Amino acid sequence: MIANGAGAGDGDPLIEIQNVRKLYQMGEAEVRALDGVSFTIAPSEYIAIMGPSGSGKSTLMNVLGCLDSPTSGTYRLRGILVSEMNEDELARIRNREIGFVFQTFNLLPRADAFHNVELPLIYRGMREDERKARVAKAMESVGLADRMHHRPSELSGGQRQRVAIARALVTDPAIILADEPTGNLDSATGEEIMELFEEINVRGNTVILVTHEADVARRARRIVHIRDGVIAHDERVASGGR
């Protein structure tokens, strides 16, 4: 099984966000996409970040995913301050600690599933034999061991999302960060993908879903509601919505 939920130490948060602000200049106007956000995420949590369009949830996702840096405030991952890292340092964190799953899959259309999943390991400089073993394990973990040499055009939407999830898992990250992962899927296929995220969380990965859909958010064990750049509500869901 592919899993990595270990934090910096027993009882330590995996993620710690303190008073994070992200400001954008839109002409003469200053937009506060995030306006003093603070919270922690423990290792192996399953959390949904929910909010309407323009609430700041996508900006928060970019900060959590080390795709962007806050204007002010601090972000610590495994106790390491990442909010002040340069682009090269952030790229290394993304490659080793975070697996991304996007609504639009983001697969290379001319490459087969195997190569799409293998790409993060190539960027890491891993040996070919180790890459092959990891890709095979990741594809098996999402139920696509028999589809490794199919191109995206030869796969259904649900299968393409499973390939994207295998690509996220292949680097053995602590965190799976999914942005509207069922947005392009029918309800039945979306249900299958949500069940897969639950399995991934049980294996030990911290799963963070970013969504505007209440039924998707309710599958998590914690829901952080964000509105106008601030956390409006942070609730625990004991049953994980099931």
C-alpha positions in Angstrom: 0.0 0.0 0.0 1.1 3.5 -0.7 0.8 5.6 2.4 2.7 8.3 4.2 0.9 10.1 7.0 3.7 10.7 9.4 4.1 14.1 10.9 7.1 15.9 12.4 6.5 14.0 15.6 3.8 12.4 17.8 1.1 15.0 18.4 2.7 17.6 16.1 0.5 19.2 13.4 1.4 18.3 9.8 0.3 21.7 8.6 0.2 24.9 10.7 -1.2 28.1 9.1 -0.9 31.3 11.2 -2.5 34.6 10.4 -2.0 34.1 6.6 -2.9 36.9 4.3 -2.8 37.0 0.5 -3.3 40.4 -1.2 -3.7 41.1 -4.9 -3.6 44.5 -6.6 -6.4 44.9 -9.1 -5.7 48.3 -10.7 -6.0 50.7 -7.8 -8.0 48.3 -5.7 -6.5 45.9 -3.2 -8.2 42.5 -3.0 -7.8 40.5 0.2 -8.1 36.9 -1.0 -7.1 35.6 2.4 -7.4 37.9 5.4 -5.8 36.4 8.5 -6.4 32.7 8.2 -5.2 30.4 11.0 -5.7 26.6 11.5 -3.8 23.4 11.9 -4.2 20.0 10.2 -3.1 16.8 11.9 -1.4 13.9 10.2 -3.9 11.6 8.5 -6.8 14.0 8.7 -9.5 14.1 6.0 -10.6 17.7 5.6 -12.8 19.6 3.1 -12.3 23.3 2.5 -15.6 24.6 1.3 -16.8 28.0 0.1 -18.6 29.8 -2.8 -16.8 31.2 -5.8 -14.6 34.1 -4.7 -14.4 33.0 -1.1 -10.7 32.5 -1.1 -10.7 28.7 -1.1 -8.7 28.4 -4.3 -6.1 30.9 -3.0 -5.9 28.9 0.2 -5.4 25.7 -1.9 -2.5 27.3 -3.7 -0.9 28.3 -0.5 -1.4 24.9 1.1 -0.1 23.2 -2.1 3.0 25.5 -2.2 1.9 26.8 -5.6 1.9 30.3 -4.1 3.3 32.1 -1.1 1.3 34.2 1.4 1.8 38.0 1.5 2.2 37.7 5.2 1.7 35.2 8.0 3.4 31.8 8.3 2.9 28.3 6.8 4.7 25.4 8.4 4.7 21.9 7.0 6.1 19.2 9.3 7.4 22.1 11.4 9.4 23.5 8.5 8.7 27.1 7.5 7.7 27.0 3.8 6.0 30.4 3.5 9.3 32.1 2.9 10.8 29.5 0.5 11.9 30.4 -3.0 10.5 28.8 -6.1 13.1 26.0 -6.3 12.5 25.1 -2.7 8.8 25.1 -3.1 9.1 22.9 -6.2 11.0 20.3 -4.1 8.3 20.4 -1.4 5.6 19.9 -4.0 7.4 16.9 -5.5 8.0 15.1 -2.3 5.2 16.1 0.1 2.1 16.9 -1.9 0.1 14.9 -4.5 -2.3 17.0 -6.6 -5.6 15.9 -8.1 -7.4 18.4 -10.4 -10.9 18.6 -11.7 -9.6 18.5 -15.3 -7.3 15.5 -14.7 -4.3 17.3 -16.4 -3.0 14.2 -18.2 -0.7 14.3 -21.2 -3.0 13.2 -24.1 -0.3 11.4 -26.1 1.2 9.6 -23.2 -0.2 6.3 -21.8 -1.4 6.0 -18.2 1.9 4.5 -17.1 4.0 7.5 -18.4 1.5 10.0 -17.0 1.9 8.4 -13.5 5.7 8.1 -13.9 6.4 11.8 -14.7 6.8 13.0 -11.1 9.4 10.3 -10.5 11.3 11.3 -13.6 11.4 14.9 -12.4 12.8 13.5 -9.1 15.6 11.7 -10.9 14.6 8.2 -9.7 16.1 5.1 -11.3 14.0 3.4 -14.0 13.6 0.1 -12.1 12.3 1.8 -9.0 10.0 4.0 -11.1 8.5 1.0 -12.8 7.8 -0.7 -9.4 6.3 2.4 -7.9 4.0 3.1 -10.9 2.8 -0.5 -10.9 1.9 -0.3 -7.2 0.2 3.1 -7.7 -1.9 1.9 -10.6 -2.8 -1.3 -8.7 -3.9 0.8 -5.7 -6.5 2.7 -7.8 -7.7 -0.4 -9.6 -6.1 0.2 -13.0 -3.4 -2.4 -13.2 -4.9 -3.6 -16.5 -5.0 -0.1 -18.0 -1.4 1.1 -17.7 -0.8 1.3 -21.4 -4.0 3.0 -22.4 -4.0 6.7 -23.4 -6.4 9.1 -21.8 -8.6 9.1 -24.9 -9.1 5.3 -24.4 -10.2 5.8 -20.8 -13.5 6.9 -19.2 -13.7 10.0 -17.1 -13.6 8.0 -13.9 -10.6 6.1 -15.1 -8.7 9.3 -16.1 -9.3 10.6 -12.6 -8.0 7.4 -11.2 -4.8 7.8 -13.3 -4.5 11.3 -11.9 -4.9 10.0 -8.3 -2.3 7.3 -9.0 0.1 10.1 -10.2 -0.6 11.9 -7.0 0.2 8.8 -4.9 3.3 7.6 -6.8 5.7 10.0 -5.0 4.5 8.6 -1.6 3.4 12.1 -0.4 2.1 13.0 3.1 -0.7 15.1 1.6 -3.2 14.5 -1.2 -4.7 17.9 -2.3 -7.7 17.6 -4.5 -9.4 20.5 -6.3 -13.0 19.8 -7.2 -12.1 16.1 -8.0 -15.6 15.1 -9.0 -16.5 18.2 -10.9 -16.3 16.6 -14.3 -17.8 13.3 -13.4 -21.3 11.9 -13.3 -22.8 11.2 -9.8 -22.1 7.5 -9.9 -18.5 7.8 -11.0 -18.0 10.7 -8.5 -19.2 8.4 -5.7 -16.6 5.8 -6.7 -13.9 8.5 -6.7 -14.9 9.7 -3.2 -14.8 6.1 -1.9 -11.3 5.9 -3.3 -10.3 9.1 -1.4 -11.6 7.5 1.8 -9.5 4.4 1.2 -6.4 6.6 0.6 -7.1 8.4 3.9 -7.5 5.1 5.8 -4.0 4.0 4.4 -2.5 7.1 6.2 -2.5 9.9 3.8 -3.8 13.3 4.8 -6.5 14.2 2.3 -7.5 17.8 1.7 -10.5 18.4 -0.7 -11.3 21.8 -2.0 -15.0 22.0 -3.1 -18.1 24.1 -3.3 -20.3 21.0 -3.2 -21.9 20.2 0.2 -22.4 16.5 -0.5 -18.7 16.1 -1.4 -17.6 18.1 1.7 -19.7 15.9 3.9 -17.6 12.9 3.0 -14.7 14.4 5.0 -14.3 14.2 8.7 -13.8 17.9 9.1 -15.1 20.9 7.1 -13.5 24.3 7.0 -15.9 26.9 5.6 -14.2 29.9 4.1 -16.0 33.1 3.1 -14.6 36.6 2.1 -11.0 35.4 2.9 -11.7 34.3 6.5 -12.7 31.1 8.1 -16.4 31.4 8.9 -16.8 27.9 10.5 -14.6 24.9 11.3 -16.6 21.8 12.1 -15.8 18.2 12.9 -17.9 15.5 11.2 -17.6 12.4 13.5 -18.9 9.9 10.9 -17.1 11.4 8.0 -20.5 12.1 6.4 -21.3 8.4 6.0 
